[in-house]
Amino acid sequence: MKRILFLILIFVMQKTFSQLPVNGGFEVWAIDSSGYSSPVNWIANNGAASATTVLQAPGHSSASSVHFVSVSDGATGFIGGEVACILDNSIKPLVLTGFWKGNFLIGGDRLGIWITVQDSNYQIITQAVFQTPILANTTVWTPFTLTINYPTSVEPYQTIFIADIGTIGLSTEGYLDDLNLTYITSTNEIETKQLFSAGIMSDDNIKPKLIIESAKNLSLNISIYNLDGLIIFSERENIHTGSNEFPLPFQSSGINFCTIEGNGYRKSLKYIIQ
């Protein structure tokens, strides 16, 4: 008898809440103008020294994360992977959280995140920096929190996110995933939108089902892919307040991926039929 492992997904929308920056879970990748696969809506430095510096890797809570590596610059130095994105003037970032891991064995090696908030003249209002501890070396996903403080009342115009690894050797590599941003909107409301997996259950008798808990009505697209990337199932579903259950199509044994997309989010999780 096939045993089905279930996904439970919770979509939480509350009065005070956090939002992933665009593709903050690094789930969506595509070939960019440099000819390399990079996370969508992020600018990656792939192609530096004609090499791949930013890679897709297994994620903290779902299918993908961003994997930074170091390469030779063709002379006597090294180049580390980097991604960047820009958010528009409708938000004032307050706190960024996420998860990292990596191999930083030399004193100058580290993974860093820089947040720069600018005014309408592109002058810096404030900056915030997170860096991994010196000589950190861990294969375990480790949480971090970065708070953005404001010395003046000047309104933000745009926010620049940069994440990279600093390196003085070829052995340096770092991983980053599940970025969540708490921010104030243009109407001075503190908001949160967070899509996350709550756990995996198993049952021997029924087809897989997706469970979504929501505090408000939503419209989400649900898609199923097999391990070869072929779409098995795709439907737009209206989500109502409370608990929502959706039966997923039965497939043969193996790994499948369920993608939930809408309201500015895309999240992919996998389930296994044995």
Secondary structure as GFF3:
##gff-version 3
##sequence-region A 1 274
A	DSSP	beta_strand	4	14	.	.	.	ID=ss1
A	DSSP	beta_strand	18	19	.	.	.	ID=ss2
A	DSSP	beta_strand	29	31	.	.	.	ID=ss3
A	DSSP	beta_strand	37	39	.	.	.	ID=ss4
A	DSSP	beta_strand	43	44	.	.	.	ID=ss5
A	DSSP	three_ten_helix	48	50	.	.	.	ID=ss6
A	DSSP	beta_strand	54	57	.	.	.	ID=ss7
A	DSSP	beta_strand	65	72	.	.	.	ID=ss8
A	DSSP	beta_strand	78	80	.	.	.	ID=ss9
A	DSSP	beta_strand	82	87	.	.	.	ID=ss10
A	DSSP	beta_strand	91	103	.	.	.	ID=ss11
A	DSSP	beta_strand	110	118	.	.	.	ID=ss12
A	DSSP	beta_strand	124	131	.	.	.	ID=ss13
A	DSSP	beta_strand	137	147	.	.	.	ID=ss14
A	DSSP	beta_strand	158	166	.	.	.	ID=ss15
A	DSSP	beta_strand	173	185	.	.	.	ID=ss16
A	DSSP	beta_strand	190	203	.	.	.	ID=ss17
A	DSSP	beta_strand	209	214	.	.	.	ID=ss18
A	DSSP	beta_strand	218	226	.	.	.	ID=ss19
A	DSSP	beta_strand	231	239	.	.	.	ID=ss20
A	DSSP	beta_strand	242	247	.	.	.	ID=ss21
A	DSSP	beta_strand	254	262	.	.	.	ID=ss22
A	DSSP	beta_strand	265	273	.	.	.	ID=ss23
###
